[in-house]
């Protein structure tokens, strides 16, 4: 019997990017949970407990960095690795993400294959995962 697929939560307010990320992870064999903003991601992460979270920085309401900080403060979600994705490749944003506990910072545009490879590396999986 195969183990259950790894759950990934993806939060991005841009529908196109959300669908691209969803398709990328599904093709890679992951189970994908999609959220449209930081508040939804935070609430969903607490109940679904994914093994990996991807957060876009710029989202309405609660942005990705705010969501990241709250995830890392919560005992039930603090150990989930978080990848922060941003169209803004500012060094300050990257430093903020790393200081808040991000496992990785990725600047858009990026290669879907690179993202899958990095996700597997973070999760300690083999490429065949």
C-alpha positions in Angstrom: 0.0 0.0 0.0 1.3 3.4 -0.9 1.7 6.1 1.7 -0.8 9.0 1.5 0.4 11.9 -0.7 2.2 14.8 1.0 -0.2 17.7 1.7 0.8 21.1 0.4 -1.1 24.3 1.2 -0.7 27.0 -1.5 -1.9 30.6 -0.8 -1.9 33.2 -3.6 -4.5 35.8 -4.5 -3.8 35.6 -8.2 -6.0 32.8 -9.7 -3.5 32.1 -12.5 -0.6 31.6 -10.1 -2.7 29.6 -7.7 -3.8 27.2 -10.6 -0.2 26.9 -11.9 1.1 26.0 -8.4 -1.8 23.6 -7.9 -1.1 21.8 -11.2 2.6 21.7 -10.6 2.3 20.0 -7.2 -0.5 17.7 -8.3 1.7 16.5 -11.3 4.4 16.0 -8.7 2.2 13.6 -6.7 1.2 16.0 -3.9 -2.2 16.7 -2.5 -2.9 20.4 -2.9 -5.0 22.7 -0.8 -5.6 26.2 -2.3 -6.2 29.4 -0.4 -6.8 32.9 -1.7 -5.3 35.0 1.1 -3.3 34.9 4.3 -6.3 34.6 6.7 -7.7 31.6 4.8 -4.2 30.0 4.7 -3.8 30.5 8.4 -7.2 29.0 9.3 -6.8 26.1 6.8 -3.2 25.3 8.0 -4.4 24.9 11.6 -7.1 22.3 10.6 -5.5 20.6 7.6 -1.9 20.5 9.0 -0.1 20.3 5.6 3.5 19.1 5.4 4.5 22.2 3.4 3.1 25.7 2.9 3.7 28.2 0.1 2.7 31.8 0.8 2.7 34.7 -1.7 4.0 37.9 0.0 1.5 40.3 -1.5 -2.1 39.3 -0.6 -5.1 41.3 0.6 -6.0 41.3 4.3 -3.2 39.3 5.9 -0.1 39.2 3.7 2.2 36.3 3.4 4.8 37.6 5.9 2.1 38.2 8.5 0.7 34.8 7.9 4.2 33.3 8.2 4.8 35.0 11.5 1.5 33.7 12.9 2.1 30.2 11.6 5.5 30.1 13.4 3.9 31.4 16.7 1.3 28.7 16.7 2.4 25.4 18.4 0.4 23.3 15.9 1.9 24.9 12.8 5.3 26.2 13.9 7.2 23.2 12.6 5.6 23.2 9.1 8.2 24.4 6.5 7.0 27.5 4.7 8.2 28.7 1.3 7.6 32.4 0.7 7.0 33.4 -3.0 7.1 36.9 -4.2 7.1 38.9 -7.4 9.3 41.4 -5.5 12.8 40.1 -5.2 13.8 42.8 -2.7 16.6 41.7 -0.4 14.7 43.2 2.6 11.6 41.1 1.9 13.8 38.0 1.7 15.6 38.9 5.0 12.2 39.5 6.7 10.9 36.1 5.4 14.0 34.3 6.7 13.9 36.0 10.0 10.2 35.1 10.4 11.1 31.4 9.9 10.7 30.7 6.1 12.4 27.6 4.9 13.0 29.3 1.5 12.3 32.5 -0.4 11.5 32.2 -4.1 11.2 35.1 -6.6 8.6 35.0 -9.4 8.9 34.0 -12.1 10.4 30.6 -11.3 10.6 27.2 -12.9 7.8 24.8 -11.7 10.5 22.0 -11.9 12.8 24.0 -9.7 9.9 24.6 -7.2 9.1 20.8 -7.0 12.8 20.0 -6.6 13.2 22.6 -3.8 9.9 21.4 -2.1 11.2 17.8 -2.1 14.6 18.9 -0.8 12.8 20.8 2.1 10.7 17.7 2.8 13.6 15.3 2.5 12.0 13.4 -0.3 13.7 11.8 -3.3 13.1 13.1 -6.8 10.9 10.0 -7.5 8.5 11.1 -4.7 
